[in-house]
Amino acid sequence: MNIQISKILLNGLQGLVALSFVIGSAVSVASDEKTYENFFKTNSKNHSDSKSGENAHGQYHSSLTELGRKIRSKLHPETLPPAAVGPYLGEKGYYYEEVGTGSGLYWITDGAYTSMFALTGEGVIVVNAPSSLGSYINMAIKEVTTQPITHLIYTHSHSDHVDAAGVYPKNITVIAQNHTAEQFKRPSHLSLPQPTVTFDKKYTLSVGSQTLELEYRGPIHENGNIFVYSREHKALMIDDVIQPGWVPFKFLLWAQDIPSYVSAYDEILSFDFDTFLGGHVNRAGSRDDVLEAKEYLYDVIQNAGMALQATGLNVSGLLEMAEDVGDPNTWRVFNAFLEVVTSECEKNVLAKWGDRLGGADVFTKDNCWTAQQFLRVD
């Protein structure tokens, strides 16, 4: 089967209903709503109170739990592909850099998250408040200006990108797309700064010397996830689609709509940009990084399709095989089929990408699983 990805998109297939799961974000509702709300108030306060950035390095050893030690045992030294290597963070635990010279637009990373802030001459515009990065954004701003933070943009609602927003000054202007604003009414987000300005499709934020164009183009990753674009400085940010130098996070970043996620790569390339930020992991990217990420994604989908065809089996064939073997466990039968297809896809993708992008050895299998599911079900 020759998988034509453009045809898949043009057919307007409905996306997978993927789990809306983000590390640091709870998605199940506790039976006691009051308990649920209090849990999130406490959780958000813990993030908001770490204003000094003192939780950065070297303090986890003394408090490691048994599960923490198990996690540590799975880690090992490794040489990353050159594309995945970010700047040296130093003892501060973060790195920031101005886009061009004299632009007043900066990107920042702590090695796991990336974001941006803009000096306007009348204050500072900040994009997001990631869990581990929010305090560092505050510190970096103080290193380059005495201007106060006046505006905060939420790109989307996932807690790991917003739950440190309490470190920013109160009574600032908070901007979000309508879907995102609705999500901030959940118990998990009630203690965070609430959006004060909302929009549907487009919003232009002009403050002093800076203009940022905010645009919503559909459910990319989740409903409400927006593009943040500086036309003057050719800088573009959209979270949780592409991470420069790395493969997508597990299961294609848990995208809620796979066709929209795939088409997002061309949406990104429709902008005129030199600097790209994806919300994770350790550096800013370029147009070439986006093109490379698109090539990886298309290879995953292509190889998942070829593996599906190579089995020569449909549902009837699988059931006949199970009867022949004498296995009555239908779930085991289908799981064997999915595992073999996924492993074949992973093997062929890693032959090309294993030493080109960070995390290929970690998440390609999961990304192949999502791709075969997309092709098989959608």
KEMIDO-397377 format. One record per residue: chain; z, x, y of N, C-alpha, C in turn. Coordinates in pm, whole numbers. Atoms other than C-alpha are relative to their C-alpha. Example, Ala and Ser with C-alpha at 12.3 -4.5 7.8 and 13.67 -1.06 7.14 Angstrom:
<r A,<0,89,-119>,<780,1230,-450>,<0,90,120>>
<r A,<-6,-82,-119>,<714,1367,-106>,<73,-77,109>>
END
This chain:
<r A,<0,85,-119>,<0,0,0>,<0,88,124>>
<r A,<7,-77,-124>,<-101,147,334>,<77,-73,108>>
<r A,<-86,70,-95>,<175,57,573>,<-51,23,142>>
<r A,<47,-7,-138>,<33,-18,916>,<112,-50,91>>
<r A,<-117,39,-77>,<334,-15,1146>,<-37,-86,120>>
<r A,<41,80,-115>,<143,-148,1444>,<-27,-144,-42>>
<r A,<27,134,49>,<36,-445,1232>,<130,-75,-25>>
<r A,<-130,62,23>,<395,-509,1132>,<56,-56,130>>
<r A,<-54,44,-129>,<492,-530,1497>,<-79,-117,55>>
<r A,<83,105,-54>,<196,-748,1596>,<21,-132,-73>>
<r A,<-24,122,75>,<277,-996,1322>,<124,-74,47>>
<r A,<-118,65,-55>,<599,-1070,1508>,<103,-36,-103>>
<r A,<-98,28,104>,<821,-1046,1204>,<139,-10,61>>
<r A,<-138,15,-46>,<1175,-1162,1258>,<84,111,-60>>
<r A,<-78,-116,43>,<1430,-884,1234>,<111,-33,-96>>
<r A,<-118,13,85>,<1708,-825,990>,<119,-44,83>>
<r A,<-127,30,-64>,<2040,-978,1077>,<97,108,-45>>
<r A,<-82,-116,39>,<2216,-643,1068>,<144,-21,43>>
<r A,<-140,8,-38>,<2592,-606,1079>,<19,59,138>>
<r A,<-27,-50,-135>,<2708,-570,1438>,<127,81,-4>>
<r A,<-117,-86,18>,<2936,-282,1363>,<-14,126,82>>
<r A,<-1,-124,-75>,<3026,4,1594>,<135,65,-21>>
<r A,<-126,-69,16>,<3289,268,1534>,<85,-24,124>>
<r A,<-88,29,-112>,<3585,177,1750>,<-6,-144,43>>
<r A,<15,140,-37>,<3484,-189,1762>,<34,-86,-119>>
<r A,<-31,91,110>,<3636,-462,1546>,<-89,-121,9>>
<r A,<91,113,-2>,<3412,-748,1444>,<56,-122,-72>>
<r A,<-58,116,67>,<3639,-971,1238>,<112,-58,86>>
<r A,<-101,67,-81>,<3868,-1227,1398>,<127,-18,-82>>
<r A,<-127,15,70>,<4232,-1215,1298>,<37,-148,-4>>
<r A,<-35,140,15>,<4385,-1539,1179>,<87,-47,116>>
<r A,<-82,34,-115>,<4631,-1531,1468>,<-69,52,125>>
<r A,<80,-42,-115>,<4425,-1528,1789>,<83,79,100>>
<r A,<-86,-73,-94>,<4722,-1412,1997>,<18,144,-46>>
<r A,<-13,-135,55>,<4776,-1115,1766>,<-128,80,22>>
<r A,<131,-63,-18>,<4404,-1038,1783>,<-17,49,144>>
<r A,<17,-35,-141>,<4404,-1041,2163>,<93,113,39>>
<r A,<-96,-106,-33>,<4719,-828,2188>,<-41,133,-59>>
<r A,<47,-125,62>,<4572,-573,1946>,<-102,68,90>>
<r A,<105,-60,-81>,<4268,-520,2167>,<50,43,137>>
<r A,<-59,-43,-126>,<4476,-508,2485>,<65,136,-16>>
<r A,<-65,-127,27>,<4680,-228,2331>,<-102,109,-25>>
<r A,<103,-98,32>,<4371,-52,2195>,<-70,48,126>>
<r A,<69,-36,-122>,<4193,-61,2532>,<90,80,92>>
<r A,<-93,-72,-85>,<4506,53,2714>,<14,144,-45>>
<r A,<-11,-137,51>,<4533,355,2488>,<-115,86,49>>
<r A,<115,-75,-50>,<4181,460,2588>,<11,20,150>>
<r A,<-3,-6,-145>,<4232,381,2955>,<106,96,51>>
<r A,<-108,-84,-47>,<4556,576,2978>,<-24,148,-20>>
<r A,<23,-143,22>,<4407,905,2855>,<-87,54,111>>
<r A,<76,-40,-118>,<4305,1009,3204>,<-11,151,13>>
<r A,<0,-144,-20>,<4378,1376,3169>,<-99,72,-87>>
<r A,<91,-67,92>,<4137,1447,2888>,<72,95,-93>>
<r A,<-79,-94,79>,<4419,1622,2707>,<-13,-22,-150>>
<r A,<14,27,143>,<4324,1463,2374>,<-120,71,-59>>
<r A,<130,-52,37>,<4013,1679,2351>,<3,91,-122>>
<r A,<15,-102,104>,<4079,1978,2131>,<135,47,-52>>
<r A,<-111,-74,58>,<4330,2123,1889>,<130,-75,-18>>
<r A,<-127,71,9>,<4592,1847,1889>,<3,-97,-119>>
<r A,<4,97,108>,<4488,1652,1581>,<72,49,-125>>
<r A,<-54,-55,125>,<4630,1888,1315>,<136,-59,-34>>
<r A,<-138,39,27>,<4993,1785,1351>,<13,-147,-38>>
<r A,<-12,143,26>,<4917,1415,1318>,<-97,-50,-106>>
<r A,<96,42,102>,<4664,1414,1033>,<68,-82,-110>>
<r A,<-47,82,111>,<4725,1133,785>,<-68,46,-129>>
<r A,<63,-35,127>,<4632,1150,420>,<-151,-26,5>>
<r A,<143,29,-12>,<4301,981,495>,<-67,97,96>>
<r A,<55,-98,-93>,<4250,1216,788>,<-29,131,-69>>
<r A,<22,-125,74>,<4289,1514,556>,<-118,-14,-95>>
<r A,<115,22,87>,<4037,1358,316>,<-130,12,79>>
<r A,<119,-12,-85>,<3788,1328,601>,<-28,146,30>>
<r A,<18,-141,-33>,<3848,1689,700>,<-57,79,-118>>
<r A,<45,-73,119>,<3786,1802,341>,<-150,-15,-24>>
<r A,<143,23,18>,<3433,1662,359>,<-85,79,100>>
<r A,<74,-74,-102>,<3338,1881,657>,<-16,145,-41>>
<r A,<24,-141,32>,<3194,2231,636>,<-88,62,109>>
<r A,<85,-68,-98>,<3032,2491,860>,<-147,-18,-35>>
<r A,<142,22,23>,<2661,2438,904>,<-79,49,120>>
<r A,<90,-37,-108>,<2374,2574,1107>,<-94,-116,27>>
<r A,<84,114,-35>,<2204,2289,1289>,<-143,42,25>>
<r A,<136,-28,-45>,<1830,2269,1339>,<2,28,150>>
<r A,<-2,-33,-143>,<1749,2418,1682>,<-7,-123,91>>
<r A,<15,119,-84>,<1653,2073,1817>,<131,-73,20>>
<r A,<-126,74,-5>,<2005,1944,1750>,<112,75,71>>
<r A,<-102,-82,-64>,<2192,2222,1929>,<12,-39,148>>
<r A,<-26,34,-140>,<2349,2113,2258>,<60,116,76>>
<r A,<-58,-107,-81>,<2495,2317,2542>,<145,29,-41>>
<r A,<-138,-40,30>,<2823,2505,2502>,<95,-79,90>>
<r A,<-90,85,-76>,<3108,2277,2608>,<113,78,66>>
<r A,<-110,-78,-57>,<3367,2546,2674>,<135,-66,-25>>
<r A,<-136,50,21>,<3741,2486,2688>,<20,-138,60>>
<r A,<-16,131,-63>,<3697,2182,2911>,<-35,-113,-95>>
<r A,<38,103,96>,<3532,1992,2628>,<-114,-88,46>>
<r A,<114,78,-48>,<3241,1861,2833>,<-95,90,78>>
<r A,<104,-73,-72>,<2920,1974,2999>,<-80,-100,83>>
<r A,<86,86,-82>,<2722,1825,3286>,<-104,85,70>>
<r A,<112,-72,-61>,<2398,1917,3456>,<-75,-94,94>>
<r A,<77,80,-95>,<2206,1797,3758>,<-145,-10,-47>>
<r A,<141,22,33>,<1863,1647,3692>,<-83,58,114>>
<r A,<73,-66,-109>,<1638,1882,3889>,<98,69,93>>
<r A,<-82,-68,-100>,<1775,2045,4203>,<18,-92,121>>
<r A,<-28,80,-118>,<1946,1847,4475>,<-22,-149,-17>>
<r A,<26,142,22>,<1885,1511,4311>,<125,-85,16>>
<r A,<-124,76,-1>,<2251,1411,4300>,<17,-86,-124>>
<r A,<-7,75,125>,<2181,1260,3955>,<38,98,-111>>
<r A,<-52,-90,101>,<2376,1415,3668>,<5,-69,-137>>
<r A,<-31,48,134>,<2391,1378,3291>,<119,80,-52>>
<r A,<-123,-62,48>,<2706,1460,3097>,<16,-29,-149>>
<r A,<-25,18,143>,<2810,1507,2733>,<132,63,-40>>
<r A,<-117,-63,61>,<3119,1579,2526>,<-32,45,-142>>
<r A,<43,-40,134>,<2915,1665,2216>,<-20,-116,-94>>
<r A,<19,120,82>,<2920,1309,2079>,<-68,-111,78>>
<r A,<58,102,-88>,<2826,1086,2374>,<-72,67,116>>
<r A,<64,-43,-124>,<2594,1124,2670>,<-1,-117,98>>
<r A,<8,103,-102>,<2591,937,2998>,<-49,64,130>>
<r A,<47,-55,-127>,<2498,978,3364>,<84,-56,115>>
<r A,<-58,49,-124>,<2637,945,3714>,<-85,49,116>>
<r A,<88,-28,-114>,<2469,949,4055>,<80,1,129>>
<r A,<-62,-10,-132>,<2596,1067,4393>,<-95,-65,101>>
<r A,<87,76,-91>,<2466,832,4662>,<19,37,147>>
<r A,<-35,-24,-140>,<2624,968,4982>,<95,-104,52>>
<r A,<-92,108,-36>,<2819,643,4998>,<99,-28,-112>>
<r A,<-84,20,117>,<2995,674,4665>,<-73,47,-124>>
<r A,<57,-46,127>,<2920,738,4298>,<-26,-120,-90>>
<r A,<36,99,101>,<2739,519,4047>,<23,64,-137>>
<r A,<-27,-50,135>,<2862,565,3689>,<-64,-95,-101>>
<r A,<56,81,108>,<2683,447,3376>,<92,13,-122>>
<r A,<-85,11,118>,<2922,337,3100>,<130,78,10>>
<r A,<-128,-69,11>,<3262,465,2997>,<30,21,-148>>
<r A,<-20,-21,143>,<3237,597,2640>,<142,42,-34>>
<r A,<-139,-20,43>,<3561,624,2444>,<53,139,34>>
<r A,<-48,-137,-16>,<3591,1002,2452>,<-51,67,128>>
<r A,<67,-65,-113>,<3380,1068,2762>,<45,-52,136>>
<r A,<-33,62,-128>,<3518,835,3030>,<85,88,90>>
<r A,<-87,-87,-79>,<3796,1068,3143>,<-74,124,47>>
<r A,<77,-117,-38>,<3557,1362,3144>,<-98,-30,114>>
<r A,<88,39,-110>,<3316,1173,3368>,<77,5,130>>
<r A,<-86,-6,-118>,<3600,1131,3616>,<21,144,46>>
<r A,<-28,-139,-34>,<3680,1500,3600>,<-123,71,53>>
<r A,<124,-63,-45>,<3317,1609,3636>,<-36,-44,142>>
<r A,<31,51,-134>,<3267,1386,3940>,<85,72,105>>
<r A,<-89,-67,-96>,<3570,1544,4109>,<-40,145,22>>
<r A,<42,-140,-14>,<3417,1887,4049>,<-121,15,92>>
<r A,<123,-12,-79>,<3097,1805,4241>,<2,-78,131>>
<r A,<-2,81,-122>,<3201,1557,4513>,<138,-58,24>>
<r A,<-121,76,-35>,<3484,1385,4696>,<-31,-148,17>>
<r A,<39,140,-10>,<3289,1060,4700>,<69,-82,-109>>
<r A,<-66,84,100>,<3470,774,4523>,<-103,-72,-88>>
<r A,<84,86,84>,<3326,578,4233>,<-4,-140,61>>
<r A,<15,133,-61>,<3189,253,4377>,<-70,-100,-91>>
<r A,<77,90,87>,<2964,114,4101>,<7,48,-144>>
<r A,<2,-27,144>,<2977,94,3721>,<-106,-89,-63>>
<r A,<103,73,73>,<2681,-6,3504>,<36,3,-148>>
<r A,<-12,9,145>,<2736,-130,3149>,<-140,-16,-58>>
<r A,<132,15,62>,<2423,-68,2941>,<2,-108,-108>>
<r A,<-17,105,100>,<2555,-295,2662>,<149,-13,-28>>
<r A,<-142,36,13>,<2883,-428,2526>,<78,77,-105>>
<r A,<-72,-64,111>,<2968,-207,2228>,<117,84,52>>
<r A,<-125,-56,-50>,<3323,-86,2266>,<-2,152,15>>
<r A,<-3,-146,-8>,<3254,279,2198>,<-70,53,124>>
<r A,<67,-43,-123>,<3043,290,2517>,<67,-52,127>>
<r A,<-59,61,-120>,<3271,93,2748>,<152,2,3>>
<r A,<-143,29,3>,<3634,99,2638>,<88,101,72>>
<r A,<-78,-87,-87>,<3741,385,2867>,<-19,-38,147>>
<r A,<32,39,-139>,<3633,191,3178>,<124,-15,87>>
<r A,<-123,10,-76>,<3996,152,3279>,<36,126,76>>
<r A,<-30,-124,-73>,<3997,515,3398>,<-65,0,138>>
<r A,<68,5,-129>,<3772,421,3689>,<81,-82,100>>
<r A,<-77,76,-100>,<3905,280,4019>,<-16,-150,-18>>
<r A,<9,145,4>,<3981,-88,4039>,<-85,-50,117>>
<r A,<74,67,-107>,<3777,-327,4251>,<-134,65,33>>
<r A,<135,-50,-20>,<3447,-146,4204>,<-100,-107,-45>>
<r A,<105,93,42>,<3117,-329,4154>,<-41,34,-143>>
<r A,<33,-20,142>,<3047,-374,3782>,<-123,-84,-33>>
<r A,<129,65,20>,<2690,-458,3678>,<-34,-4,-149>>
<r A,<38,14,141>,<2570,-591,3341>,<-103,-110,-14>>
<r A,<93,106,34>,<2295,-799,3186>,<79,-123,-48>>
<r A,<-71,125,30>,<2386,-1164,3119>,<63,-2,-139>>
<r A,<-53,0,136>,<2426,-1122,2742>,<123,91,-10>>
<r A,<-112,-93,2>,<2654,-823,2794>,<121,-61,70>>
<r A,<-110,64,-73>,<2862,-1012,3050>,<70,-104,-87>>
<r A,<-59,99,89>,<2915,-1289,2794>,<91,67,-103>>
<r A,<-79,-70,100>,<3042,-1036,2540>,<133,49,56>>
<r A,<-124,-47,-62>,<3304,-919,2789>,<106,-110,11>>
<r A,<-98,109,5>,<3473,-1258,2753>,<75,-3,-132>>
<r A,<-69,-8,128>,<3577,-1167,2399>,<138,62,18>>
<r A,<-134,-60,-9>,<3944,-1077,2338>,<-3,152,3>>
<r A,<8,-147,6>,<3838,-718,2264>,<-33,62,134>>
<r A,<47,-57,-126>,<3701,-678,2617>,<70,-56,123>>
<r A,<-61,68,-114>,<3929,-893,2834>,<79,95,91>>
<r A,<-79,-92,-82>,<4140,-599,2951>,<-86,103,73>>
<r A,<91,-94,-65>,<3833,-402,3062>,<-50,-57,133>>
<r A,<60,51,-125>,<3678,-425,3412>,<-115,-95,-32>>
<r A,<99,102,30>,<3469,-741,3404>,<-121,12,92>>
<r A,<120,-3,-86>,<3109,-759,3530>,<15,-91,122>>
<r A,<-4,79,-125>,<3091,-877,3891>,<-140,-35,48>>
<r A,<140,28,-31>,<2711,-867,3920>,<-76,-7,-132>>
<r A,<76,14,124>,<2488,-997,3640>,<-146,-34,32>>
<r A,<142,27,-18>,<2115,-1036,3591>,<-63,-36,-133>>
<r A,<71,41,121>,<1859,-1165,3342>,<-98,108,-45>>
<r A,<104,-94,42>,<1546,-945,3327>,<5,133,77>>
<r A,<7,-122,-80>,<1553,-697,3616>,<101,-3,114>>
<r A,<-90,-12,-115>,<1793,-569,3879>,<-19,140,58>>
<r A,<14,-129,-66>,<1744,-292,4133>,<127,29,78>>
<r A,<-122,-43,-68>,<2056,-109,4246>,<-35,113,97>>
<r A,<27,-100,-103>,<2004,78,4573>,<127,23,81>>
<r A,<-119,-37,-74>,<2302,259,4720>,<-24,137,61>>
<r A,<21,-128,-66>,<2262,533,4979>,<-131,63,-42>>
<r A,<120,-76,35>,<2018,794,4848>,<-56,-31,-138>>
<r A,<40,22,139>,<1991,657,4494>,<-48,-143,-24>>
<r A,<48,130,47>,<1790,372,4343>,<-15,6,-152>>
<r A,<10,10,145>,<1833,277,3979>,<-56,-137,-35>>
<r A,<63,124,45>,<1612,16,3815>,<56,-36,-137>>
<r A,<-58,48,125>,<1785,-187,3542>,<-92,-107,-57>>
<r A,<96,94,59>,<1566,-376,3298>,<39,-35,-143>>
<r A,<-27,49,135>,<1622,-589,2989>,<-132,-42,-63>>
<r A,<126,29,69>,<1333,-602,2742>,<23,-55,-141>>
<r A,<-24,62,130>,<1487,-790,2453>,<111,68,-78>>
<r A,<-116,-43,79>,<1742,-730,2176>,<-18,135,-68>>
<r A,<13,-136,51>,<1700,-355,2137>,<142,51,-31>>
<r A,<-133,-38,50>,<2005,-249,1929>,<92,-121,3>>
<r A,<-73,126,-8>,<2189,-560,2055>,<-49,-76,122>>
<r A,<35,79,-117>,<2133,-844,2298>,<69,56,123>>
<r A,<-57,-49,-125>,<2183,-721,2653>,<-16,148,25>>
<r A,<16,-144,-18>,<2104,-353,2596>,<-114,29,97>>
<r A,<96,-15,-110>,<1923,-235,2909>,<-47,144,18>>
<r A,<52,-127,-48>,<1708,48,3039>,<58,27,139>>
<r A,<-43,-44,-132>,<1849,244,3334>,<-96,111,43>>
<r A,<112,-88,-34>,<1570,420,3520>,<7,46,145>>
<r A,<16,-58,-134>,<1552,654,3818>,<-145,42,14>>
<r A,<143,-29,-18>,<1189,645,3921>,<-20,129,78>>
<r A,<14,-118,-86>,<1236,911,4190>,<23,129,-78>>
<r A,<-37,-122,72>,<1396,1162,3953>,<-50,2,-145>>
<r A,<62,9,133>,<1204,1054,3639>,<103,18,-112>>
<r A,<-106,-4,101>,<1520,999,3436>,<19,-140,-57>>
<r A,<-11,128,69>,<1561,722,3178>,<115,4,-100>>
<r A,<-109,11,98>,<1860,605,2976>,<-6,-136,-68>>
<r A,<-28,120,78>,<1889,348,2698>,<82,43,-120>>
<r A,<-94,-42,104>,<2174,364,2450>,<-42,-46,-138>>
<r A,<2,38,141>,<2165,361,2072>,<-138,-36,-54>>
<r A,<134,12,58>,<1793,385,2003>,<-45,136,-50>>
<r A,<43,-136,32>,<1700,754,2010>,<107,97,48>>
<r A,<-89,-109,-40>,<1931,1056,2013>,<-79,130,-8>>
<r A,<87,-118,1>,<1733,1366,2116>,<48,109,-96>>
<r A,<-30,-107,94>,<1718,1623,1839>,<68,-45,-128>>
<r A,<-73,51,115>,<1887,1396,1585>,<-72,-121,-58>>
<r A,<52,123,59>,<1789,1123,1339>,<86,-116,47>>
<r A,<-84,114,-37>,<1910,769,1412>,<126,-6,-85>>
<r A,<-126,22,71>,<2267,691,1316>,<-23,-96,-117>>
<r A,<2,77,124>,<2339,505,992>,<-71,-135,14>>
<r A,<72,127,7>,<2108,213,901>,<-75,-32,131>>
<r A,<74,13,-126>,<1888,269,1209>,<89,-59,108>>
<r A,<-96,35,-104>,<2190,235,1433>,<45,-145,-7>>
<r A,<-46,136,17>,<2282,-104,1288>,<-73,-96,94>>
<r A,<77,84,-94>,<2007,-259,1500>,<2,-145,-45>>
<r A,<-7,142,32>,<2035,-637,1518>,<-138,-58,-31>>
<r A,<137,50,18>,<1656,-682,1521>,<-90,121,-25>>
<r A,<74,-121,36>,<1453,-419,1335>,<-139,6,67>>
<r A,<128,-9,-72>,<1107,-511,1476>,<18,38,147>>
<r A,<-26,-37,-140>,<1253,-491,1828>,<43,146,11>>
<r A,<-42,-140,0>,<1416,-160,1741>,<-121,93,-13>>
<r A,<119,-84,20>,<1086,-15,1617>,<-88,-1,125>>
<r A,<86,10,-119>,<892,-143,1919>,<63,67,121>>
<r A,<-69,-63,-112>,<1157,6,2148>,<-50,141,27>>
<r A,<50,-136,-19>,<1010,352,2092>,<-119,0,96>>
<r A,<114,9,-93>,<687,247,2264>,<44,-54,136>>
<r A,<-54,47,-128>,<888,62,2530>,<53,119,80>>
<r A,<-52,-120,-66>,<1063,390,2608>,<-115,84,55>>
<r A,<113,-85,-41>,<733,578,2623>,<-84,-63,110>>
<r A,<75,65,-108>,<595,321,2869>,<52,41,138>>
<r A,<-56,-50,-126>,<823,471,3137>,<-52,141,28>>
<r A,<36,-136,-42>,<728,782,3334>,<129,79,19>>
<r A,<-126,-73,-7>,<1020,1014,3261>,<-17,143,-51>>
<r A,<-11,-137,49>,<1101,1380,3211>,<133,22,-71>>
<r A,<-134,-12,57>,<1471,1340,3126>,<38,-130,-68>>
<r A,<-38,120,76>,<1594,1101,2857>,<142,14,-53>>
<r A,<-136,5,54>,<1948,1000,2761>,<11,-118,-95>>
<r A,<-8,104,101>,<2025,803,2446>,<141,-49,-31>>
<r A,<-136,46,24>,<2403,754,2467>,<78,86,-99>>
<r A,<-52,-95,98>,<2464,1002,2180>,<-107,110,-8>>
<r A,<-124,-57,42>,<2497,1295,2083>,<41,113,95>>
<r A,<-53,-118,-69>,<2505,1630,2264>,<-91,61,107>>
<r A,<85,-56,-105>,<2217,1682,2509>,<-94,-106,55>>
<r A,<109,82,-52>,<1956,1525,2730>,<-128,37,-73>>
<r A,<126,-24,68>,<1606,1496,2591>,<-118,-9,93>>
<r A,<125,3,-75>,<1245,1498,2701>,<-95,-101,-66>>
<r A,<101,87,61>,<932,1298,2631>,<-36,49,-141>>
<r A,<31,-55,133>,<858,1532,2340>,<106,-38,-103>>
<r A,<-107,42,92>,<1196,1448,2187>,<-21,-144,-46>>
<r A,<24,140,35>,<1109,1077,2198>,<-117,-11,-96>>
<r A,<117,1,89>,<769,1141,2038>,<37,50,-139>>
<r A,<-43,-51,130>,<934,1343,1763>,<85,-104,-74>>
<r A,<-83,105,61>,<1190,1067,1701>,<-86,-114,-53>>
<r A,<91,105,44>,<909,813,1677>,<-73,42,-128>>
<r A,<68,-50,120>,<728,1030,1422>,<93,-10,-122>>
<r A,<-97,11,110>,<1045,1046,1209>,<13,-145,-45>>
<r A,<-17,142,34>,<1093,668,1224>,<-119,-53,-79>>
<r A,<120,49,67>,<734,597,1125>,<-13,60,-140>>
<r A,<1,-62,132>,<762,844,837>,<98,-70,-94>>
<r A,<-98,73,82>,<1073,664,711>,<-60,-132,-48>>
<r A,<58,130,37>,<895,327,718>,<-117,18,-97>>
<r A,<115,-27,87>,<579,470,562>,<44,36,-142>>
<r A,<-45,-44,132>,<768,637,277>,<77,-110,-73>>
<r A,<-66,114,64>,<981,329,214>,<-104,-94,-59>>
<r A,<107,86,50>,<661,126,179>,<-68,56,-123>>
<r A,<64,-62,116>,<503,374,-59>,<91,-2,-122>>
<r A,<-94,4,113>,<819,384,-273>,<8,-140,-59>>
<r A,<-1,137,49>,<825,5,-294>,<-123,-27,-88>>
<r A,<124,22,77>,<464,3,-413>,<4,77,-132>>
<r A,<2,-86,118>,<523,287,-660>,<82,-55,-116>>
<r A,<-79,56,110>,<781,88,-858>,<-84,-92,-88>>
<r A,<84,92,75>,<511,-160,-962>,<74,-125,-44>>
<r A,<-83,111,44>,<783,-426,-987>,<21,-103,111>>
<r A,<-45,106,-89>,<848,-762,-827>,<124,-62,-64>>
<r A,<-122,61,52>,<1143,-995,-886>,<-15,-40,-147>>
<r A,<22,42,139>,<993,-1139,-1204>,<0,120,-94>>
<r A,<3,-121,83>,<927,-789,-1336>,<138,58,-20>>
<r A,<-137,-51,12>,<1286,-684,-1264>,<81,-83,-99>>
<r A,<-75,87,92>,<1428,-986,-1447>,<-47,18,-144>>
<r A,<52,-24,134>,<1200,-923,-1742>,<53,132,-54>>
<r A,<-54,-130,41>,<1312,-561,-1751>,<147,-14,-40>>
<r A,<-142,19,31>,<1678,-670,-1743>,<18,-69,-133>>
<r A,<-8,72,128>,<1621,-910,-2032>,<-33,92,-115>>
<r A,<41,-93,105>,<1447,-638,-2231>,<113,98,-33>>
<r A,<-110,-95,20>,<1741,-400,-2179>,<126,-70,-49>>
<r A,<-120,74,36>,<1998,-673,-2231>,<109,8,104>>
<r A,<-98,-10,-109>,<2167,-632,-1892>,<6,-134,74>>
<r A,<-10,131,-64>,<2296,-968,-1762>,<49,7,145>>
<r A,<-56,-15,-135>,<2435,-824,-1437>,<-114,8,102>>
<r A,<115,7,-92>,<2174,-938,-1184>,<16,93,118>>
<r A,<-20,-90,-115>,<2331,-746,-897>,<-24,145,-36>>
<r A,<26,-138,41>,<2321,-422,-1095>,<-149,25,-13>>
<r A,<145,-13,15>,<1954,-483,-1172>,<-66,24,134>>
<r A,<63,-15,-132>,<1860,-530,-809>,<49,125,73>>
<r A,<-51,-121,-64>,<2085,-249,-694>,<-71,124,-54>>
<r A,<73,-113,58>,<1912,-10,-935>,<-137,12,64>>
<r A,<130,1,-65>,<1579,-112,-786>,<10,56,142>>
<r A,<-16,-45,-139>,<1703,-60,-428>,<36,148,7>>
<r A,<-42,-141,-1>,<1866,274,-509>,<-115,93,-31>>
<r A,<114,-86,38>,<1556,417,-675>,<-101,7,113>>
<r A,<94,3,-112>,<1329,306,-389>,<53,83,116>>
<r A,<-61,-71,-113>,<1571,440,-128>,<3,151,-25>>
<r A,<-7,-143,32>,<1617,774,-306>,<-138,66,6>>
<r A,<135,-54,-4>,<1240,823,-341>,<-45,18,146>>
<r A,<31,-11,-143>,<1193,754,29>,<74,117,62>>
<r A,<-80,-108,-57>,<1477,990,121>,<-55,136,-40>>
<r A,<51,-128,49>,<1337,1271,-95>,<-125,43,77>>
<r A,<126,-33,-65>,<994,1254,65>,<16,23,150>>
<r A,<-24,-19,-144>,<1125,1221,422>,<69,134,25>>
<r A,<-73,-125,-21>,<1366,1514,385>,<-88,122,-23>>
<r A,<91,-113,22>,<1085,1737,257>,<-65,44,130>>
<r A,<62,-31,-128>,<941,1718,607>,<102,20,112>>
<r A,<-89,8,-115>,<1242,1653,830>,<136,66,-21>>
<r A,<-133,-51,29>,<1540,1817,661>,<47,111,92>>
<r A,<-39,-111,-88>,<1533,2123,886>,<-53,-17,142>>
<r A,<55,22,-134>,<1384,1961,1197>,<93,-78,92>>
<r A,<-88,83,-81>,<1638,1704,1315>,<142,1,-55>>
<r A,<-139,3,40>,<2016,1701,1310>,<34,-129,-75>>
<r A,<-47,116,74>,<2179,1469,1057>,<-100,-60,-97>>
<r A,<100,54,94>,<1864,1419,850>,<58,-8,-141>>
<r A,<-59,-2,133>,<2060,1513,539>,<110,-105,-16>>
<r A,<-112,94,3>,<2334,1265,631>,<-46,-146,-1>>
<r A,<33,141,-22>,<2159,946,740>,<-140,-43,-42>>
<r A,<135,42,41>,<1802,952,608>,<6,-102,-114>>
<r A,<-10,96,110>,<1908,772,291>,<31,-140,52>>
<r A,<-34,131,-57>,<2069,491,492>,<-115,-58,81>>
<r A,<113,47,-79>,<1770,472,724>,<-114,-46,-90>>
<r A,<100,45,97>,<1537,449,423>,<38,-135,-59>>
<r A,<-45,129,53>,<1750,166,286>,<-36,-113,97>>
<r A,<31,103,-100>,<1712,-30,611>,<-150,-23,8>>
<r A,<145,12,-10>,<1338,42,622>,<-57,-79,-118>>
<r A,<54,73,115>,<1272,-83,266>,<43,-147,6>>
<r A,<-48,137,-13>,<1484,-392,334>,<-85,-75,104>>
<r A,<87,57,-105>,<1283,-457,652>,<-137,-36,-55>>
<r A,<133,25,56>,<954,-427,465>,<3,-106,-109>>
<r A,<-6,87,115>,<1067,-621,160>,<37,-144,37>>
<r A,<-55,132,-31>,<1248,-912,327>,<-65,-62,124>>
<r A,<51,52,-127>,<1109,-945,679>,<-152,-13,0>>
END
